[in-house]
Amino acid sequence: MKTKLIGSAPSLERMKLLVENFFYSAVTFVEVAPETFEVHNSKGKIEGCVVKIKKGRVRFEMNQGGQ
């Protein structure tokens, strides 16, 4: 699955701020696999978005095509 990097941060806390600013909404991260998180807001899971820890950085990625 091809993804597009939207942003990266040094920690999950900083990434949470970045994602909240991107969506203009409060979000939470739900761990689905080691070092992989789904992004959820008040309405549920945000489809096509994932947060991953890779090489010591936290990455916010979106699937190409949004799915």
One Martini backbone bead per residue (centre of mass of N, CA, C, O) as a GRO file, in nm:
protein
   67
    1MET     BB    1   0.094   0.039   0.026
    2LYS     BB    2   0.065   0.366  -0.056
    3THR     BB    3   0.224   0.649   0.094
    4LYS     BB    4   0.199   0.980   0.250
    5LEU     BB    5   0.387   1.220   0.382
    6ILE     BB    6   0.297   1.478   0.615
    7GLY     BB    7   0.465   1.412   0.893
    8SER     BB    8   0.708   1.480   1.159
    9ALA     BB    9   0.830   1.360   1.486
   10PRO     BB   10   0.991   1.293   1.800
   11SER     BB   11   0.688   1.248   1.918
   12LEU     BB   12   0.367   1.173   2.008
   13GLU     BB   13   0.291   1.449   2.125
   14ARG     BB   14   0.375   1.618   1.875
   15MET     BB   15   0.198   1.461   1.674
   16LYS     BB   16  -0.074   1.529   1.796
   17LEU     BB   17  -0.057   1.832   1.733
   18LEU     BB   18  -0.026   1.807   1.427
   19VAL     BB   19  -0.294   1.651   1.371
   20GLU     BB   20  -0.486   1.856   1.501
   21ASN     BB   21  -0.409   2.084   1.301
   22PHE     BB   22  -0.486   1.936   1.039
   23PHE     BB   23  -0.805   1.872   1.147
   24TYR     BB   24  -0.931   2.061   1.363
   25SER     BB   25  -0.899   1.826   1.597
   26ALA     BB   26  -0.945   1.596   1.823
   27VAL     BB   27  -0.716   1.328   1.905
   28THR     BB   28  -0.641   0.974   1.883
   29PHE     BB   29  -0.439   0.690   1.960
   30VAL     BB   30  -0.446   0.352   1.822
   31GLU     BB   31  -0.309   0.055   1.878
   32VAL     BB   32  -0.252  -0.216   1.622
   33ALA     BB   33   0.063  -0.220   1.635
   34PRO     BB   34   0.376  -0.216   1.643
   35GLU     BB   35   0.428   0.118   1.579
   36THR     BB   36   0.101   0.140   1.521
   37PHE     BB   37  -0.154   0.392   1.440
   38GLU     BB   38  -0.462   0.511   1.481
   39VAL     BB   39  -0.696   0.765   1.389
   40HIS     BB   40  -0.905   0.948   1.623
   41ASN     BB   41  -1.217   1.086   1.679
   42SER     BB   42  -1.538   1.159   1.780
   43LYS     BB   43  -1.645   0.970   1.520
   44GLY     BB   44  -1.373   0.808   1.484
   45LYS     BB   45  -1.218   0.673   1.241
   46ILE     BB   46  -0.963   0.777   1.023
   47GLU     BB   47  -0.942   0.725   0.709
   48GLY     BB   48  -0.610   0.677   0.572
   49CYS     BB   49  -0.467   0.692   0.856
   50VAL     BB   50  -0.126   0.697   0.996
   51VAL     BB   51   0.091   0.605   1.272
   52LYS     BB   52   0.454   0.588   1.279
   53ILE     BB   53   0.741   0.417   1.392
   54LYS     BB   54   1.059   0.536   1.244
   55LYS     BB   55   1.375   0.571   1.314
   56GLY     BB   56   1.286   0.755   1.582
   57ARG     BB   57   1.022   0.846   1.436
   58VAL     BB   58   0.718   1.019   1.378
   59ARG     BB   59   0.461   0.927   1.142
   60PHE     BB   60   0.241   1.089   0.906
   61GLU     BB   61   0.007   0.903   0.711
   62MET     BB   62  -0.132   0.868   0.378
   63ASN     BB   63  -0.322   0.729   0.161
   64GLN     BB   64  -0.351   0.679  -0.151
   65GLY     BB   65  -0.679   0.801  -0.210
   66GLY     BB   66  -0.784   0.773   0.109
   67GLN     BB   67  -0.774   0.423   0.169
   0.00000   0.00000   0.00000
